[in-house]
Amino acid sequence: MGWEHNVALMRYGEAWLYRRKIAHQSFRKEAVKNYYSVLLEKVHSMLDGLLKNPEKFDQHNRMCATSSFLCLSL
C-alpha cells in the first residue's frame, strides 16, 4: 500500500473531498457507536494473544490495528 491514499498527504481536490466524506461518515460520533462491539472484540483478542505470547507484541499490535481498520472500512 502506497502513500497516495493517505488523506493527510493528498492534495486538495475531488479525490481528497471524496475520501474526506467517507471518513466523516465512518468516524463521526454516532457512527463509531456501531463499531464499539467489534473493536472491543479485537482488543480482547490482542490482549489474550499478549498473555499467551508477550514476546510477539509487535505482531499482536499490528493485527489489532489492521483488523480494527478493516472493520471500520466495511
N, C-alpha and C positions, 0 to 999 in steps of 0.2 A: 504494500500500500504506500503510495507516494504522498507527498505533502500537498498536492494540487487540490485535494478535497478538504483541507483544513480551513474552515471558515475564518478563523482568526488570521490566516495568512493570505486570504483571497483578496483580489481587487474588487472594489465595489462595482456591481453590475448585475445583470439578470441572474447569473448563476449564484452569486452571493445572496441576492434577495430571496431566491427560491430556497436555498439551504437555511437561511435565517428564519423563514416562515415555518419550515418543517421543525427546526429546533425549538422555536417558540411554542408550537403546538404540542411538542413532546415534553417540554420541560417546564411548562407553566405549573403553578402550584396545584391546580385542580387535576391536571393530567398525571402528575407524579404520584398522587394517591393511588392511582390504578396499578402502579408498578411496585408498590410497597411490599406486597407478599412475595413477589418473585425476587426482589432484591434481598429481602430478609433470608429467603431460602439460599441464595447464592453466598451470602456472608456466613451463614451457618455451615454450609458445605466447606468454605475456605477454613473456618475455624476448626472444624473436625479434621480436615487434612493437616492443619498445623499441629494439632495434638498428636496425630499419628506419625507424622514425618516433619518435624520442625526444621530439619536441615534443608528442606525443599521450599523454604519461604518464598523465594522468587517465583517458583512455578505456581504455587497456590495463589499468590497475589496477582500474577498475570492472568491466571484462569478466572479469578473472581472479577477482575476489571473487564476482561474480554466478554465474559458471559453476561455481565451486567449491561455492558454497552449494547450487546446484541439483543437483549430482551427489550431495551429501550428503543431500538431501531425498528422493531416489528410493528 
